[in-house]
Amino acid sequence: MDKLLGRFILTAFAVFFGCFLQAQPLKLMTYNIRLDVASDGENDWDHRRVFIV
């Protein structure tokens, strides 16, 4: 019974304070890092890694 009461209090706390939270903006950036293959020519890893760093 104590576990149930604890879960209820935790859930009530989360719901109550969750109402006051506002969404934060999120910026996300991804890179398509491929494997180093000699047939890439100008797009080989030695040229691409400069942009990643």
N, C-alpha and C positions, 0 to 999 in steps of 0.2 A: 504494500500500500504506500509506503514511503517513496518508492521509486516512481510510482504513478503520480503522486503529489509533486515530486521534484520535477518530473517531466512537464506537468501542467504549469507549474510556476515558470519554468524556463521558456515554454512556448508562449505563455501570456506575456512575459517580459519581452521576448523577441517581437511579438506582434505589436505590442504597445509602443516600443521604441522604434520599430521598423516604420511606423506611420510618420515619424518625424525625419526620417532620412530622405535625402534627395539623391537622384542619380547623378553621378559624376561623369564628365566627358571622358571618353577613352579614345586614345589614338593608338593605332596598331600598324606596324610596318613588318612586312615579311620579305624574305629574299629566297629566290629559287637557287639554292646552292647545289650545283650538279657536280658530278665527279670529273676529275681532271682527265680529259681525253685529248690526244694529240690532233685528232681530226677536227677540233673546234676552230682551228685557225686563229682569227682575231679575237674570238670569244673564249680563248682558253683561260685557265684559272689565273695565270700570271697577270692577265689584263683585268679580269673581273674582281680579283681580291682587293684591289685598290679602292674600289667603290664600296665594298663591304666594310673595310676598316674605317 
